[in-house]
Amino acid sequence: MARKVSLREFQQALVRRLSEAATSAAPSARLGIQSGGDYWLVRLEEAGEVIPVPRLTPVPLTRRWFRGLANIRGNLYSVIDYALFCGGEPTHETPDCRLLLVSDRYHMNAALLVSKMLGLRNVQGFETQPAAEGDRPWASGRFVDPEGRAWRELSMSDLVYNNDFLEAGA
């Protein structure tokens, strides 16, 4: 008889395998996300889990981009509307929306609300672009894929330690 595995154990094993694959076989693999009309790449070791959007509890007297708190397996996570935080339009919740949890390595229960997950991308096939003036401090690189779409690389450490990110109070 097959051994029963909890969803949490399965997700942890999957994250571990993805991390091992990222560090050994495919150092150029990034997780692709869409936030509003922008395309972002995230290093696998900087990303935590990706989950469907649970019920969010609004928090009064916070900035517009602070969407509220989410209970994820008994832990409270701050949910940030990433498109709105970057100066775009608010993310309209659709079935494609996901929460990208910040990696445990940062010891911060935070999650980014994004429009859509786009899967793994191999940046070896992308053309590197110079940094644009006025880019966000957490945009650590720019790329163009073979289809001509512009991508920015998200430095999770630069984002989560950014003063604006840490100051959610209105």
N, C-alpha and C positions, 0 to 999 in steps of 0.2 A: 504494500500500500504506500502511496506517495505521502511524504511528510508534509504537513500543513505549515505554511509560512505566513506570518502576518504581513500585512501591507507595509508596515514600517520596516520590517526586516528585509523585505523585497526591495524597497526603495533605497535602503542603506547599502545593500549589496550592489544595486545598480549604480549608485553614485560612486561607490568604491571602484567598480569595474571601469566606469567612465573616466574616473580620475587616473587610474592606472594606464588606461589607453591614452589619455591625454599626455601623460608624462613620458611614456615610453615610445609607442608606435606613431603617434600623430601629434607632435608638439604644435603643429600649425592649425589644429582643430579648435574652433570657437563655437559657442552657442549663439545662434542668430535669433534676435528678437526684433519685433516691430513695436515701436512706441509712437503712437500718432502716425505721422507720415514719415518718420525717421527709422532707419535701419541701424541696429547696433550689434556689435560682436562682444561677447563676454568670454573671458578665459574660463575653462571648466573648473579650475581650482578656486576661482573666485565666486562661483555660483553655488548656491545650495540647491534645494529641491525646487521643482516647478510643480505647482498645484493649481487646481481650479479655484476660482475666487469664492471663498466662503462668505457668509454673512458678515458684513462690516458694521461695527458700532461707531457712530460718529463721536468725535470729541470736540466739545465747544471750545471757543477761543484759540483755535489753531489756524494755521495758514490754509489756504484753499487746497494746496496740493497734498495736505495731510488728510487722507481719506478716512482714517479711523483706525480702530483696533480690530484684529481678527484673532479668534481663538483657534490655534492650530495644535491639535493633540494636547490640549491643556496648557499651552503656553501662549501668552499674549504677544502679538507681533504688531508693530507699527506699520501701517500700509501707506506707501507714498505713491501718488499718481505720477509716474515717471515723466510722461509727456507734459503734464502741467508744471512739474518741477523744472523742466528744461525750458519753460517759457511757451509751450504750445497750448493747444486746446485740451480741455479735460477729456479723459478717456471715457467713452461711453461703454458701459458694460455690455458685452455680447457673449455668446457661448465660446468665442475664440479667446477671450481675455484670460490671462493667467497671472498668478503671483509668482514672481521669481524671488525666492528667499535668499537673503544674503548669506554667504558661506559662514559656517560656524567658526571659522578661523578668526573672524572679527569680533566675536563675542557680543553680537548685537542682534536682538530680535527685530529685524526689519525686513520688509518685503517691498518689492517694486511691482506696482500694477502696470502690466503691459498689454498692448492690444492683441498681440499674437506671438506665439512661439514659432520660429522658422527652422528649427532643427540645427544639426551640426553643419558648419561651413568650414571648408578647407581654404585658408587664406593664401596658400601657395599659388593658387590659380587667380588670385586677385592682384590688381595693380596698386602699389603703394602710392599714396598722394601726400604732398606736403601738408603740414598743419595749417589750418585756416585761421586768419586773424579773428579774434573774438570767439574762438571755440571755448567750450566749457572746460574748466580745469580738469575734469574727470574724463575728458575725451583724449585718450592717449595715442590715438592713431587714426588715419583715414585710409580707406581703400575704395576701389571701384571693382565690382565683380564683372565677369565676362558679359553679362547682360547690360552693363552700363549703370547699374544701381550704385549709389554712393552709400558707404557704410562707415560708421565711426566705431572705434573700439572703446568700450567702457572700462575704465580702471575703477574697479569696485572699491579699492582701498582709498583712492583719491575722492570718490563720491562719499563714502560713509564717514570720512573724517573731515569733510568740508563743513565749514561753520554754518552755511545756510541749511545744509541737510540736518545738522544737529539742532538747529533752532526752529522747532515746529510751532512754537507759540506765536500767536498773532500779535 
